[in-house]
Amino acid sequence: MNPLLQSCPDGAVACAEGWAVRFLAPDLLEYSHGQAACLVNVGTAASGRERRIYASESSSALFPQLREHLESALAHFKGQYVVV
């Protein structure tokens, strides 16, 4: 687990580096870094065993480390998630 990450009372995962991620709904995450934010879709794999976080749909030059940040936050989420 990344020592810079912290689970917040509202369910968000925040990093001392200035980014955070939180669930808005079971199928939607909000990722923010500084003053910018984006929405990230979450779906269920065909097997039903894991939830997929679709980082590639939200990737942009504004969030070059989106995938890495989401992957580092996975240990703080309840359930089995994978970043795709």
N, C-alpha and C positions, 0 to 999 in steps of 0.2 A: 504494500500500500504506500502511496506517495505521502510523505510526511507533510507536504505543503497543502494537502487537501483536507477539507473539513466538512463533515455533514452538518447542515444547519437545521434548526428546529422546524422550518417550513418545508423540509424535504429536499432542499437544494444541496448541491455539492459545490463548494466554493474553494478556489485556490488562492494562495497568497500572491500569485503572479498576476491577479486581477481578472480572472475569468470565472464563470460559474455556469452551471447547468441545472435545470429543474424541470420536473414534469408539470405541464399545464393540463394534460389529460392523459389517460393511459396510452394513447397513440400519438402523443405530441410532446416534444421537449423544446425548451427555450434555452439556447446557448447565448451567453453574452460575454463580451470581452471589452472592458472599458465602457464606452458609451454606445457601442454597436451591439446589435443582437440579431439572431436569426432563429427561425423555427426549423426543427428537425423531426421528420416523420418516424414513427415507430410502428412496426408491424409484427405479425406472428409468422414464424416459419411453418411450412407445410406439416412438419412433424408435430408442431404444437409445443415442443419442448423448450424452445428459446424465443426470445423477443429480438427482433432485428432493428437496429438503429441505423437508419439510412443516411449516413453522413455524406455519402457521395452526392446526394441530391442537393445538399446545402453548401457544398464546398464552393469557395470563391477566393479571390485574391484578398478580400477583406478578412477572411478567417483561414489563414494558411495552415494552422495547427489544429483545426477542428477535429479531425479524426484522432489525432494523438491525445488531445484533451478528453474527448469522449471515452476513449479506451482506458485512460488512467482513472476515470470516474466510475467505471463499471463495478468495481468492488464495493462501492457505496450504495448501489441500487439493490433493491430487494427483488430477487428472482434471477433468472439466467438470461443475460443479454449478450449480444455480439454486435460489433460495429461493422457495417458493410458499406 
